[in-house]
Amino acid sequence: MQITKILVASALAATCSGTAAPLPTPAAILPRLSSNEWINYTTLTGFFAQDDPATNPSTFDYTTTNFGLLNITYPTDDEVDPTWTQWQKFEHHVWRLNRGSGRFVQYKVLYMGRHGEGYHNVAESYYGTPAWNCYWSEKDGNGTITWADAKITPNGVAQAQKANAFWASRIALQKIPVPETYYTSPLTRCLQTSNITFYGLDLPSRQPFIPTVKELFREGISGHTCDRRGTRTYIQDAYPGYKIEAGFSEDDLLWKPLMGEVPTDEDVRSKRVLDDVFAGDDSTYISITSHSGEIASILRVLGHQPFSLSTGAVIPVLVKAEIIQRDVPATTTLPWTALSTCSTVPPLPTAT
């Protein structure tokens, strides 16, 4: 598959699982960039069903397909016990890639999970997207439910519990390489989903579930109240076991009422946060709990084909990151756009 490369420069904030590998996993961390270097990302295809153009995202179920990992033979399979599971063989292959990658190339596996169904998702379905976008999304709620910094619904909880159960089964049956590092969007629906998804799993003591809250893994900033995060104090008090990245402001300084971030700008910040992770985190296996729009943006930056996730779904991606030592491409951003609003309450959609 031809890979579209998004070469967006960004200022970096300086900020394997070894159960199956015969030796400790090589540190998958890139050196600090100089002023004339930048990181180029590509997706290595042919490993997961989700990177196959023939896979239909609307009908795909990661829990019936081993997270989408394909049953294929790797060139490194002759180095391992033939009784190893597909995930163990994959882990060894990734270990070999990093072992021979050199100083300026690294490989990471990103497990990206979308939050469970939120009350804003329910509201948009109820009112219809046109009415939601022009009127209801600007409100904090409707007097019955609240969707500002939306929480997940009981169905969203069940979706996260489904992910938890599937992770547990893969750990027990497939010896899947579990995340070594966890990141989450600062929005409540992701804070909740990450906690339910990974709480209580049989994780190695050296790799506990202690997620880091990162500002730029948030949803596309639409101007809708569901995309306005809570304060730093709220997050600390509600999730005391979570880490919050350095420089995280008390109030949400990015959200703008009635103004929307454009996809180009979202891709720039997605590139920036990926650069931060790849240059500052030596983990090979990384969990990111985020949103449909932000995961779509990350996939664009990684050169992955579009793949829409339903609420609660997970997509793994094998990523190659390479430092390019020549002039940094210019970063282009665009002005945010004003939301189109309605002055009166739109009618409910007519049942068909």
BELMOHU-V488460 format. One record per residue. RES is the residue in one letter. PHI is phi in degrees with one decimal (999 if undefined). Layout:
res=RES phi=PHI
res=RES phi=PHI
This chain:
res=M phi=999
res=Q phi=-70.2
res=I phi=-101.7
res=T phi=-83.8
res=K phi=-105.3
res=I phi=-101.0
res=L phi=-104.0
res=V phi=-109.1
res=A phi=-76.1
res=S phi=-150.5
res=A phi=-78.8
res=L phi=-87.8
res=A phi=-84.8
res=A phi=-73.8
res=T phi=-68.2
res=C phi=999
res=S phi=-13.0
res=G phi=-102.5
res=T phi=-66.1
res=A phi=-106.1
res=A phi=-75.8
res=P phi=-71.6
res=L phi=-133.6
res=P phi=-57.0
res=T phi=-62.7
res=P phi=-61.1
res=A phi=-61.1
res=A phi=-95.6
res=I phi=-138.2
res=L phi=-88.4
res=P phi=-66.8
res=R phi=-59.7
res=L phi=-76.9
res=S phi=-95.5
res=S phi=-67.7
res=N phi=-113.5
res=E phi=-130.0
res=W phi=-151.4
res=I phi=-100.8
res=N phi=-106.1
res=Y phi=-110.6
res=T phi=-137.4
res=T phi=-92.5
res=L phi=-84.0
res=T phi=-94.7
res=G phi=93.2
res=F phi=-106.7
res=F phi=-127.3
res=A phi=-60.6
res=Q phi=-69.5
res=D phi=-97.4
res=D phi=-97.5
res=P phi=-57.6
res=A phi=-78.6
res=T phi=-80.2
res=N phi=-92.0
res=P phi=-60.6
res=S phi=-71.1
res=T phi=-114.4
res=F phi=-76.9
res=D phi=-125.4
res=Y phi=-64.4
res=T phi=-79.9
res=T phi=-105.4
res=T phi=-132.5
res=N phi=60.6
res=F phi=65.8
res=G phi=91.4
res=L phi=-64.9
res=L phi=-79.9
res=N phi=-85.6
res=I phi=-125.9
res=T phi=-96.0
res=Y phi=-98.8
res=P phi=-65.2
res=T phi=-100.3
res=D phi=-65.6
res=D phi=-72.1
res=E phi=-93.3
res=V phi=-122.4
res=D phi=-67.9
res=P phi=-62.7
res=T phi=-83.1
res=W phi=-61.9
res=T phi=-74.4
res=Q phi=-60.6
res=W phi=-68.4
res=Q phi=-65.1
res=K phi=-66.8
res=F phi=-62.4
res=E phi=-59.8
res=H phi=-65.1
res=H phi=-62.6
res=V phi=-63.5
res=W phi=-58.7
res=R phi=-65.9
res=L phi=-58.9
res=N phi=-69.9
res=R phi=-61.5
res=G phi=-108.4
res=S phi=-82.6
res=G phi=84.7
res=R phi=-72.9
res=F phi=-106.4
res=V phi=-132.7
res=Q phi=-143.8
res=Y phi=-124.3
res=K phi=-133.7
res=V phi=-110.2
res=L phi=-100.5
res=Y phi=-95.8
res=M phi=-104.5
res=G phi=-115.0
res=R phi=-83.8
res=H phi=-58.7
res=G phi=-68.8
res=E phi=-52.2
res=G phi=-107.4
res=Y phi=-65.2
res=H phi=-69.2
res=N phi=-63.8
res=V phi=-64.3
res=A phi=-64.5
res=E phi=-63.5
res=S phi=-64.5
res=Y phi=-70.2
res=Y phi=-85.3
res=G phi=90.5
res=T phi=-59.9
res=P phi=-59.3
res=A phi=-68.3
res=W phi=-62.1
res=N phi=-66.0
res=C phi=-94.2
res=Y phi=-137.3
res=W phi=-69.7
res=S phi=-65.2
res=E phi=-83.9
res=K phi=-90.4
res=D phi=-80.8
res=G phi=176.2
res=N phi=-122.5
res=G phi=91.2
res=T phi=-106.8
res=I phi=-127.8
res=T phi=-112.6
res=W phi=-124.2
res=A phi=-64.3
res=D phi=41.7
res=A phi=-56.1
res=K phi=-87.4
res=I phi=-88.4
res=T phi=-80.2
res=P phi=-54.7
res=N phi=-66.5
res=G phi=-63.5
res=V phi=-61.4
res=A phi=-62.8
res=Q phi=-64.8
res=A phi=-68.9
res=Q phi=-66.2
res=K phi=-61.5
res=A phi=-63.2
res=N phi=-60.8
res=A phi=-63.9
res=F phi=-71.6
res=W phi=-56.9
res=A phi=-60.4
res=S phi=-67.6
res=R phi=-68.9
res=I phi=-63.9
res=A phi=-75.1
res=L phi=-96.9
res=Q phi=-111.7
res=K phi=52.1
res=I phi=-60.9
res=P phi=-67.6
res=V phi=-78.3
res=P phi=-57.7
res=E phi=-93.9
res=T phi=-138.4
res=Y phi=-124.5
res=Y phi=-126.8
res=T phi=-144.4
res=S phi=-60.4
res=P phi=-80.5
res=L phi=-79.2
res=T phi=-55.9
res=R phi=-62.2
res=C phi=-82.9
res=L phi=-58.6
res=Q phi=-67.3
res=T phi=-62.7
res=S phi=-61.9
res=N phi=-65.0
res=I phi=-69.0
res=T phi=-63.5
res=F phi=-110.8
res=Y phi=-68.3
res=G phi=82.2
res=L phi=-73.7
res=D phi=-80.7
res=L phi=-98.8
res=P phi=-60.5
res=S phi=-61.1
res=R phi=-81.4
res=Q phi=-130.6
res=P phi=-71.8
res=F phi=-80.6
res=I phi=-132.4
res=P phi=-74.5
res=T phi=-105.3
res=V phi=-82.9
res=K phi=-120.2
res=E phi=-55.0
res=L phi=-82.6
res=F phi=-87.5
res=R phi=-73.8
res=E phi=-66.8
res=G phi=-50.3
res=I phi=-83.2
res=S phi=-91.8
res=G phi=87.0
res=H phi=-74.3
res=T phi=-66.4
res=C phi=-66.1
res=D phi=-102.8
res=R phi=-96.4
res=R phi=-79.9
res=G phi=-78.4
res=T phi=-74.7
res=R phi=-59.3
res=T phi=-61.8
res=Y phi=-59.3
res=I phi=-64.1
res=Q phi=-60.9
res=D phi=-71.7
res=A phi=-78.4
res=Y phi=-133.9
res=P phi=-64.7
res=G phi=-84.6
res=Y phi=-87.1
res=K phi=-89.6
res=I phi=-120.1
res=E phi=-59.5
res=A phi=-61.9
res=G phi=83.1
res=F phi=-71.6
res=S phi=-75.6
res=E phi=-62.4
res=D phi=-101.0
res=D phi=-76.8
res=L phi=-93.9
res=L phi=-96.6
res=W phi=-71.5
res=K phi=-128.1
res=P phi=-57.4
res=L phi=63.4
res=M phi=-126.5
res=G phi=-121.4
res=E phi=-70.0
res=V phi=-90.2
res=P phi=-55.0
res=T phi=-58.8
res=D phi=-69.0
res=E phi=-63.7
res=D phi=-65.2
res=V phi=-62.3
res=R phi=-72.5
res=S phi=-64.5
res=K phi=-61.5
res=R phi=-63.4
res=V phi=-72.7
res=L phi=-64.2
res=D phi=-58.4
res=D phi=-60.8
res=V phi=-68.6
res=F phi=-68.4
res=A phi=-89.8
res=G phi=-124.2
res=D phi=-126.7
res=D phi=-86.5
res=S phi=-71.4
res=T phi=-92.2
res=Y phi=-112.6
res=I phi=-131.8
res=S phi=-100.0
res=I phi=-129.3
res=T phi=-98.8
res=S phi=-146.8
res=H phi=-131.2
res=S phi=-60.7
res=G phi=-67.4
res=E phi=-71.1
res=I phi=-64.5
res=A phi=-61.2
res=S phi=-65.3
res=I phi=-60.4
res=L phi=-61.0
res=R phi=-63.1
res=V phi=-63.2
res=L phi=-81.5
res=G phi=74.1
res=H phi=-83.8
res=Q phi=-64.2
res=P phi=-57.6
res=F phi=-151.5
res=S phi=-78.9
res=L phi=-100.9
res=S phi=-74.7
res=T phi=-58.8
res=G phi=85.5
res=A phi=-82.6
res=V phi=-131.8
res=I phi=-131.9
res=P phi=-91.9
res=V phi=-138.2
res=L phi=-92.5
res=V phi=-116.3
res=K phi=-104.9
res=A phi=-119.4
res=E phi=-129.9
res=I phi=-78.9
res=I phi=-99.7
res=Q phi=-102.5
res=R phi=-157.8
res=D phi=-51.6
res=V phi=-72.2
res=P phi=-60.5
res=A phi=-67.4
res=T phi=-92.0
res=T phi=-114.5
res=T phi=-118.4
res=L phi=-122.4
res=P phi=-62.9
res=W phi=-68.9
res=T phi=-109.1
res=A phi=-77.2
res=L phi=-71.9
res=S phi=-84.4
res=T phi=-117.5
res=C phi=-111.0
res=S phi=-86.2
res=T phi=-124.9
res=V phi=-68.4
res=P phi=-70.6
res=P phi=-69.4
res=L phi=-68.0
res=P phi=-63.1
res=T phi=-81.2
res=A phi=-64.8
res=T phi=-115.5
